């Protein structure tokens, strides 16, 4: 289905063309008509499916076609400053020819940034994209006129609840008009999200795009390792492959810092991305990474949903994520926009059961690649396959060949110096 088949305002079509949008994704095909009809909506779709445009386009279209001018017409809430910035950038591109205005409200800047945000909220803006904590800070210091609000969007609602924003969200919701259209987008749909949606939405329609299957073009591999072998395996992977853009995920902020030090000690040009960095530092890191001036980012799960960058060749899970759905989000950073990508997970004995849960969620087993011989024997814990040693060895060698074939088609590198 092409975007020309939607009955959008002509000015919006100009923005769609300028952004290079041609064919609607499944989530866009299903949600845009429902939103355009005025329904509240619960939509479940993973990162990388085009969900941002699936709510921005019908909201922008409705505002384009309306003769009413409100102080603030739409409020979009997002869990992280990176996602808020990303959404605002899409608004700027899609709405460029419409005359609609927007502002991203997030923390981490200086006093001048807060004052600029405060002034925009007071003077009025068509769309506000905000993180809950920063928006509440503004609401606590000055009055915001929500009287004309027509749309309330909660993007990545599951992540906002996981980050402890439930009370903040409820304070914000109680401040906006009850007569509004509410759209809730979530990558997962656990009971707490359904309960939360029941409080916020009125007779919502539901759209559920399969969330437990990574893109088919991702080559997934696992290494069974001891902790002391992990950095050696990472070094071998990066030296053997020609990867231009790499994200390495660790489970905690401290692990990220320590891993980044180890990477640099081993001659790799990497940078750690974590919450202790200032806003400007984080923005500069993402810009350098996006522009290919930085090859390797080491970060926590904030990176799995906080950035939208095409062309990431390789994702390495240094630690198995605690939630199977987080695995889907992590590896979903690669193989975007119909490209191929590789996702490798280092599995120690402690995380073995957790990784089996990920395989059950996906409904498939992930091939095992052999640890380089010079790093010593791999763990001999629970068997990875219900097969004999010869069959397992063949599968390991086959996985190694897959990785070698994928690498042979790449250019550029991030090898240690």
C-alpha positions, 0 to 999 in steps of 0.5 A: 500500500502506498502513502498516496492511497491515504487521504492526507492533506496535500501539504503533508504529501510534500513532506512524505515525498521529501522524507522518501516514504513510498510504501506503508509498513504493516503497522502504518497500514493498520493504524492510520485508518483507525486513528483517522476515524477518531478511535483510541488505539492500543498498538503493539509493534517493535522498534523499526516497524515504522510506528512513529510515522503510523501515529504522526501522519494521521495526527498531522493530517488532522491538524492540517485539516482543522480550522481550530487553533489551540495553544497545544493540540497534541502531546507525545510522551516518550521515555528517553530524550533520545527518542523524544529528539528522534520523534521531533526530527520526524515531525520537522521532516513530515510537517515541513510544508504544513506550517505546524510547529513542534518542540521537544521537551527533555532534561539534561540541558542548561538553564537557557534550554529550560527557559526556551522550553518554558517560553514555547509552552507558554506561547503555544505550539502545535505538537509537544514531544516530551519526557514525563519528568521534564514535562512535570518540572514545567507543569510544577513551575508554570501553568500550561494551557491544555484546554485545546489538546486533541491528541495524547500519544504514549510511545514505548509505554512499556519502557516508561512503566519499566523506568518508573514513570507510572505516577508521573504519567498519571499526573500528566494525564489527570491534567489534560482534557478527558475528551481527547483521542489517546494512542498507546504504542508499546513494544510488548503487551504484558498485563501491566500495560493492559491494565494501564491502558484500561485507565487511559483509553476509551473503547480502544481498537487494537493492532498487534504486529508480531513482536517476537520475531527479529528481521529475517535478514539478521544473522544470529549467532551465540558463543558459549563462554566463560566471563574471562573469555568474553573480551577475547571473543569480541576482539576476535569477532571484530578483527575477523569481520569488516564492520563499519558500525557496531553496538555492544550492549552490556546490562549495567552502566558500570559494565558499560564503563568497564567494557569500554575501557577494555575495548580501548585497552585492546586497541579499539576506538569505542565510546561508552554511552550511559546516563552519567554523560551530559546531554550535549555529550550524548548528542555528540556521540550519537551524531558521530556514530550516525555520521560514521566518525565513530565505529563502536558504541558501548551502551545499555538498553537505552540504546536499544530503543533510543536511536534510529540509525540505519546501516548498523552492521553488528550488534553484540550482546556482551551480556544476555538481556534480562528480558527476552523482549529486550533481546528483540529490541537490541538486535533490531538495531541492525538489518533495518531498512531492508539491509542485512546485519549480524547479532551475536550473543555471549552466553555464560553458564549463568545466562544459559537458561535466560538465553533458552527463554529467548529462543523459546520466545522466537520459536527457534534455536540460535546457531552456536559459533566456536570460541577461538581455540587460543582462548581455551575450552568453552563451558561444558554445561547444559548441552545446547542441542539434543544431538551428539557431539559430532552433530554439534561440531558440524553446527558450530562450524556451519555457524562459523562459515555463515559469519565468514560469508557475511563478513566477506561481503562487507567493506571497511573495518573496525579492527584493533590497531 
